[in-house]
Amino acid sequence: MQLALFDLDYTLLPIDSDYEWARFLVRRGVLDGEHYERENDRFFKQYKDGSLDIFEFLAFQLAPLASHPRATLDAWHQAYMDEVILPRITPAARDLVVARAGRGQGARRERGSGSAASVADANYANAATPIGRTWSDFERSWFYSDSRNDLPLLEQVTHPVATNPDAVLKATAIERGWPVLNLFEGAA
């Protein structure tokens, strides 16, 4: 069995989707722009320097959602995907995912173990989403990421791939002989 994992922000998308989600909600008048801009900047700086507390960040990101009905959240999600995310997916990123998915017989998509929002009685919380597998279940594994923050996972897979890497990850990849991809060259 084979496993391919993809980071999203700055790996497959040339944006920070959490930051853009907050900006999307500010444009709709759901969030206070000044407060969210200030907090998003603070969290982004922590992310860039490797000190982000993911649980603090998720509490910040998810808190405003709990006060809105599911139908409203679903409508916002669809509009966000249509207006912000889908136009930013480059052909190179799409081709990479399609090619990786097609490399194994019986390839299937599973939502992997990672940080995810779970909903229980309209309360949003951080939760791991396990897929019931261990590393030993996979003969070969890939992880595509842009960030030094993902070095622990890159070191776990059999095929780490630095994708649009930050300076630290690029230097690490070159030093260790990992492939380096740039999916955003020539992208608008």
N, C-alpha and C positions, 0 to 999 in steps of 0.2 A: 504494500500500500504506500502511496505517496501523498505528501501534504505540501501545499503551497499557501503561504500566508502573505498578505499585502498590508502594509501600513497605508493609510489613506492620505492624510494631509502632507503635502509637499513630496509625496511619493507617487501616488496615482493622480492626485489633484494639485494644481499649482497654487493652492490656497490653504488657509487654515479654516476648515469647515465649522469649527466651534465658534470662532471669531465672526465668521460670516453669518452664522445662524443668529448670533446676538445682534449684529447690524441689521439683519432682515427683520427681527422683531422690533428693533428701535424704529425702523422705517414704518412699521405698521402701528406704532404708538403703544405697543405692548410693554416696552421697557423704557426706563429713564436712560436716555442716551449718554449723558455725562457720567453717571454712575457706572454704567456698563462699559463704557470706553476706558475709564480709569481702571476698573477691575480686570478687564480683559488684557489691558496692557501689562498690568502687574503679573497676571498668570502667564502671559506669553513670555515675559522676561524670565520668569522662573523656569518655564519649559526650556527656553534656549540655553540657560545656564545649568540645566540638569537638576534643579532643586524643587520642581513642581510637586506639591502634595496633591495627588490625583483625587483623593477623597474630598479635600477642601474645594478643589475645582469642580468636581461633579455636584457637590451640594450647591454651589453657586449657580451652575448652569441649569440644574434641574428644579430648583426651588420655584421659579416663576411658572413652571408648567403645571404644577399641582393645582393651581387656582382656575384652570380652564377645563371645560368639558372635552372629552375625547374627540368628539366630532370636530371641534375647533382646532385641536392639535393636529388631527389628520389633514384638515384643509390647509393649515399652515405648512405642514410637512410636504404636501404635494406641490404647493406653490413654490416653496423653497427649492425643491428638487428641480422643478421646471425652470425657475428663474436664475438660480445660482449654481447648482451642482452640474446638471447635465450639459449646459453650455461650456463648462470648464474641463470636461473630460477630453483629453487629447486623443487623437487616433493612435498614437504610439502606446499610451496607457491602456486603451481598450484592446489593442492588438496583443499586448503582453499578457493580459488576463485571459483572453480567449486562447492564446497559444499555450499557456501554462495549463489551463483547464483541459485542453485537448490532448495532452501528452500521456495521459494514462488511460488504459482501457477502463470503461465504466466510471469515468471521472464524474464526481458529483460535488455539489456545492453544499457546504455546511457552515452555519454560523459558528465561528470558532470561539475558543475560550479566550475571553478578553473582557474588557470593561464594557458593560452594557447597562442600559437603564431598564429596570424592571418596574412593572406597574402592579400594585396590589392595593385595591380599594382607593384608587386615585392618589396614592402616595408613591412618589418616585424615589428610587434608591439605587445605589450602585450595586451591581451584582456580577459575579463571574458567570459566564455562560459556558459551562463545560460541554464538550462533545463526547465524553465518555471514552477518551483515548489517552494513551501515554506515548511518550517519545518512542519507546521501543516498538510500538505498533506500526511505525512508519519506516520503511526501508530507506527512503530518501525524503528529504524535506528542504524547502526553500523558504526564505523570508526576504522580502524586498522592503527596504526602509531607507529613509533619508537622514535619520537622526542618531546622534551619539547616544541619545536616551534609550535607543533600542538595542544597544550592544549586547546586553544580557541575552536577549532572544536570538540575535544574529549569531551569537556564539553557541547556541543550542542546536541549530539546524545543520544539516549536512551541506547545504549550499546557500551560504549567506550572499546577498547581492545588495551592494550599496547603490541606491537608486536616487539620483538627484541629491547626493549626500552633502551634509554640512561639512565644514572644513575638518573637524575632528574625525568624523566617520570616513571621509575620503582618505585622509592620511592613514587611518587604521586599515582600511581596505587595501590600499596600495602596499602597506607594510606586510599584510597577511596574504596577499595574492588573491583577494576576493575580486570578482567582477565589479565594475563600476558602470552603471547605466545612466544616461540622461534622457528622460522621456519628454522634456520640455523644450529642447532645442527647436527653434523655428516655430514654436507655438505662439499664438497671439495672446 
